[in-house]
Amino acid sequence: MRITILLIAISLMPAIQARAVIVDRVAITVGNKVITESEIDQRIRLTAFQNDEKPDFSLAARRQAARKLIDQKLIEREMDVGRYPRAAPEVGKNLLADYAKTNYKSNPIAMSAALQTYGLTPQDLADELALQSEMLTFLNLRFRPAVQVTDQDVLKYFTDQIQQGAGKTKQVAETGALNEMRAEIEQKLTIERADKELDTWLQDQRKRTKIEYAEKDLEETAK
């Protein structure tokens, strides 16, 4: 009898284990890459944590998170094809330490407790920070080298945004103020134009890439 009961118990174990497995359903496919439902939730939690906001899991927020993930997958695919440098294993760890120092006075326990309230772990944040570093590397290598900022561009920005008047701009520029701000203005314009080039590239990639939605409610995201 005991043997029979034991055999029955053993035969039921796979079924019991199968019930315990949580299936992470695919929400979107982007070419040969997939976005799961848990990735969308994770994106919402990470964004909310970094912005010090309450997580919003509404349909509108899920669509926004899905769109960001689609862009991320498109960039990751381009990085794979172009063999762009990826973050080394220690990058996430170092960035996490910097984040704790800046936001939690180097108190990892306090940071871990804050992450836990969002359903996140320190490793989740480390992975996110490493990913952001990779995306920035891609932007710097792929788009910024092609950006050209002329002296006229700098002067126009200085006129429009700083002094709000050509006469006053000329007067202040003669005192050296424009030259002192030149590097800052050039950097700002370079970043803005590189971001614009990235947006244009992503729009083109969305049109060229087969994107399928298993979760149909998210489909409006890419329209």
Number of C-alpha atoms within 10 A of each C-alpha: 6 7 8 9 10 11 11 11 12 11 11 11 11 11 10 11 9 10 10 9 8 7 10 11 14 15 21 23 18 19 15 10 13 18 20 18 19 14 18 23 17 18 20 21 23 21 16 15 19 10 10 10 12 12 18 14 14 9 11 14 16 20 19 19 22 26 19 15 20 23 18 16 19 20 20 20 16 15 18 12 9 11 10 15 12 17 17 10 11 11 18 22 18 14 18 24 17 14 18 19 14 11 12 16 12 15 13 16 12 14 19 17 14 17 19 12 11 17 13 17 15 19 13 15 21 21 18 18 20 22 18 15 17 21 17 12 16 21 18 15 12 17 18 18 11 13 14 12 14 10 10 9 14 21 20 15 17 21 19 13 10 13 14 13 12 14 11 12 19 15 12 14 17 11 10 11 14 20 15 11 14 16 12 12 19 18 12 14 18 19 17 14 18 21 16 13 18 18 13 11 14 17 13 11 15 17 11 10 13 11 18 14 15 16 13 10 13 20 17 12 15 15 7
